[in-house]
Amino acid sequence: MKLVRYNQLDPTLPNTFSGMLDRFFNDSVNASMKQFSPAVDIAEDEKSYEIHVSVPGMKKSDFKIDLVDGKLTISGERKLEEKKEGKNFHTIETQYGSFRRSFFLPEDVIEDQVEASYEDGFLKLLLPKKEKKVNKATIEVK
């Protein structure tokens, strides 16, 4: 038995125009290049910046993180196993292949204290900020 979307006349065609565009770009462009661009969330508070890269199903050893002259580059590869324990996949919507994301860091990042961790499908980078020095002076009126 093959699982297909409900009320789909031709299982080889997407349900929506958006699905058609996704399929066109993912199947034609990414299939030839075998690349994808993972989703990234960036947050900031008073003490640090955080970058969360959504890359489920990878191992810590699959990542390469470089920081050169204020440019942070995160790269890696998520490999597709054709068959897993006798299973034939009818649909694969998760992204596979190599990826590379680069960011220019603000000047207030302490580059030698950047930390990275991977858990629950997210690569998390913590970029601590330098403490802001407040220059305050009292000026006497003459």
Order of alpha helices (4+ residues) and beta strands (2+ residues): alpha-beta-beta-beta-beta-beta-beta-beta
